[in-house]
């Protein structure tokens, strides 16, 4: 697989994807640090959905 270059036409896209990856990691860390009192089924489902989406976004960003 070909990676995007650091500079040139692909550089801006690479920089954007790296920033998105860092943002998703920050969201993950904030969610882990947050104390959620008595999570119900809806909260647990939402956490799973957000976690799965974030993991997918990070995986996609790492492939660049």
DOVO-233086 format. One record per residue (C-alpha): x, y, z; residue in three letters. Coordinates in Angstrom, 1 decimal. Layout:
<rs>
+--------+--------+--------+------+
|     xx |     yy |     zz | type |
+--------+--------+--------+------+
|      X |      Y |      Z |  ALA |
...
+--------+--------+--------+------+
</rs>
This chain:
<rs>
+--------+--------+--------+------+
|     xx |     yy |     zz | type |
+--------+--------+--------+------+
|    0.0 |    0.0 |    0.0 |  UNK |
|    1.3 |    3.5 |   -0.9 |  UNK |
|    1.4 |    6.1 |    1.9 |  UNK |
|    0.7 |    9.7 |    1.5 |  UNK |
|    3.8 |   11.9 |    1.3 |  UNK |
|    4.7 |   14.4 |    4.1 |  UNK |
|    4.8 |   17.3 |    1.5 |  UNK |
|    3.2 |   18.1 |   -1.8 |  UNK |
|   -0.3 |   17.5 |   -2.9 |  UNK |
|   -0.9 |   14.6 |   -0.4 |  UNK |
|    0.7 |   16.4 |    2.5 |  UNK |
|   -2.3 |   18.5 |    3.4 |  UNK |
|   -4.5 |   15.4 |    3.4 |  UNK |
|   -2.0 |   13.5 |    5.4 |  UNK |
|   -1.8 |   16.3 |    8.0 |  UNK |
|   -5.6 |   16.4 |    8.2 |  UNK |
|   -5.9 |   12.7 |    8.8 |  UNK |
|   -3.1 |   12.7 |   11.4 |  UNK |
|   -5.0 |   15.6 |   13.2 |  UNK |
|   -8.2 |   13.6 |   13.0 |  UNK |
|   -6.4 |   10.5 |   14.5 |  UNK |
|   -5.1 |   12.6 |   17.4 |  UNK |
|   -8.6 |   14.0 |   18.0 |  UNK |
|  -10.1 |   10.5 |   18.1 |  UNK |
|   -7.4 |    9.3 |   20.5 |  UNK |
|   -8.2 |   12.4 |   22.7 |  UNK |
|  -11.9 |   11.5 |   22.6 |  UNK |
|  -11.2 |    7.9 |   23.6 |  UNK |
|   -9.0 |    9.1 |   26.5 |  UNK |
|  -11.6 |   11.6 |   27.7 |  UNK |
|  -14.3 |    8.9 |   27.6 |  UNK |
|  -12.2 |    6.5 |   29.7 |  UNK |
|  -11.5 |    9.2 |   32.2 |  UNK |
|  -15.1 |   10.3 |   32.6 |  UNK |
|  -17.1 |    8.8 |   35.4 |  UNK |
|  -20.5 |    7.8 |   34.2 |  UNK |
|  -22.9 |    7.0 |   37.1 |  UNK |
|  -25.0 |    3.9 |   36.6 |  UNK |
|  -24.8 |    3.4 |   32.9 |  UNK |
|  -28.0 |    1.9 |   31.5 |  UNK |
|  -28.5 |   -0.2 |   28.3 |  UNK |
|  -28.8 |    2.9 |   26.1 |  UNK |
|  -25.6 |    4.4 |   27.5 |  UNK |
|  -23.7 |    1.1 |   27.1 |  UNK |
|  -24.9 |    0.8 |   23.6 |  UNK |
|  -23.9 |    4.4 |   22.8 |  UNK |
|  -20.5 |    3.8 |   24.3 |  UNK |
|  -20.0 |    0.7 |   22.2 |  UNK |
|  -21.1 |    2.5 |   19.0 |  UNK |
|  -18.8 |    5.5 |   19.6 |  UNK |
|  -15.9 |    3.2 |   20.6 |  UNK |
|  -16.3 |    1.1 |   17.5 |  UNK |
|  -16.6 |    4.2 |   15.2 |  UNK |
|  -13.5 |    5.7 |   16.8 |  UNK |
|  -11.5 |    2.5 |   16.5 |  UNK |
|  -12.5 |    2.3 |   12.8 |  UNK |
|  -11.4 |    6.0 |   12.3 |  UNK |
|   -8.1 |    5.4 |   13.9 |  UNK |
|   -7.5 |    2.2 |   11.9 |  UNK |
|   -8.3 |    4.1 |    8.7 |  UNK |
|   -5.9 |    7.0 |    9.7 |  UNK |
|   -3.1 |    4.5 |   10.4 |  UNK |
|   -3.3 |    3.1 |    7.0 |  UNK |
|   -2.4 |    6.4 |    5.4 |  UNK |
+--------+--------+--------+------+
</rs>
